[in-house]
Structure formats: structure tokens, C-alpha cells
């Protein structure tokens, strides 16, 4: 059975991020990311938490950090 891969061009930034995380973080590390499923696929052994929708705008982030 062929192995599932994500080779489409739009996925490459997430692949590079996941591969970098796999090489530069310890197994079991907790990481926040947009598109966590794609990043997590390549950052195997790390806990990648999805931030999609949690901090979508700079204004929201600025207000959150002021608290």
C-alpha cells in the first residue's frame, strides 16, 4: 500500500515547519501552530496544538497581551 504524503505546493511551508520542529525540538514538546494537522504530520512525536481561530488578528493579540 502506498504511503500517504502531502506533496502539494501549498503544503510545503507546513512541511518545512514540521521537519524543522522534528529536528530542533525534543520528542514530546508542546507546540502551538496554525494548520496543526499538517505541521504535526511532519513533526512526529511532538504535541502540536491548533491555534486556528484563537488569535486571528493583530488587534485581538494586542488586546489579549494588554490583560
Secondary structure, DSSP 8 states (H G I E B T S, - for coil): -------SGGGHHHHHHHHHHHHHS-TT-EEEETTHHHHHHHSTTSEEEE-TTTS-SHHHHHHHHH-
